[in-house]
Amino acid sequence: MEWGIITKKNFKDKTTYDIPIKRWDPLSTVKIKSKDFGLGKKRERYYGHYSYLSPIRGKRPKAYDTVEKKSELEHCPKKIFARVKDVFMAVTEGKPIFDDWGYQLGDGFTIIINQDEKKLDNPFSDIPHQIERLPESCKAVTLINRYPSMARIIDPEIEDYIVEKLPPHLKLARGINLITISRKFYPSLCFNLIPEDIIAGIFLSMKAAILYCVQEAIERDYYDIPISPFFNIGMKVGGSQPRIHSQVYIDLSGDGHGSRLEGYLRAFKEMGDNCHLCETTHGNTDRIILNTEFWTFYTTGSPVRNYHIRFHPNEHLRRFSQLKINQLNDLAKSIRIIFQALDDIEIDKNRNLLFNCCPFGYDDDFHLFGDIIPHEVIGGAEMADDMRVARKLPHIAAAEIRESLVKYLN
Ligand SMILES: [Zn+2]
């Protein structure tokens, strides 16, 4: 079921669970009754906690697998984590790529939605293919994730069969999982490790691909579409490849959204015309890290980890895909120096970068915002509730980051 394609060929009738499942937790899932959020034309919709259960996710290649295998073969006393070529190189070079020991890392087959901003394959294409070597001038490409959490294309007969067989609390997870990679190899978003225009290129390709996918999805009668753009940077926070890459989850199940997004939607609804992000001074500015023409970065007063940074465009926009080129260029510039400033004061290099957006089809007020969350080991009580314990006072964290950032400001 690679690339989220379920056909008569690859679907084995033996176990219906061997498909991507979206499972709503019955202990925290509530039916959406009002017309508040989303249009809810046909199906039942929920908010609450859900999990994607996707067997294919476990099959995705990890950057250091082959090295571990090799060291086992040679009874090597220590595991040596040498740098290996990344699987994405097979895509950018348009041919199979092997590591130094002859293991094939990637076959070069792909479905490319956007090369930079240019549309290539249709988001609902079912034909993975090899491409020509990408031109040097290309900055970033957006691909269909080969190991997705959701099914993108399903043979209608099989879909009927699956839907009939599944117990009512399980749903077939439908959607598009995108990956955006830089054309050349860069490991991080830090000032010292990647040029600014490459980060901007990644953002622009993500935006173009989101718009293309949503347009094609709407034509296929999907609606109420939650979209989550994010970066997992580092093995400890879910990054399985060393090359910098972002992902976008486009959920086409049309059955609602998670409880955290419900909280955001309700909070913005309650604010009405007095949007908190448009009006706040973030604790009288002592938590602000960086304020540019287009963006505000600050340490949030309710951190989920120490040094949790939140940021938002100064313009009241609802979605990542509404950001204009000036805003995306400035975001690239700002993220790059903030990541370096965090590196310089030895904050964990494993970080998540997340964008919180209003779903497509929801006619609700919302102010797009992002989170930069450095990795940290957290405790049990924190897994149970939507609560965190942080040691670092946010205004002190902000002062440290500001001081570290100073040398990168012109
Ligand atoms: Zn606002």
Residues whose N, C-alpha, C, O or C-beta is under 5 A from the ligand:
A	BS01	ZN	C275 L277 C278 H316 H367
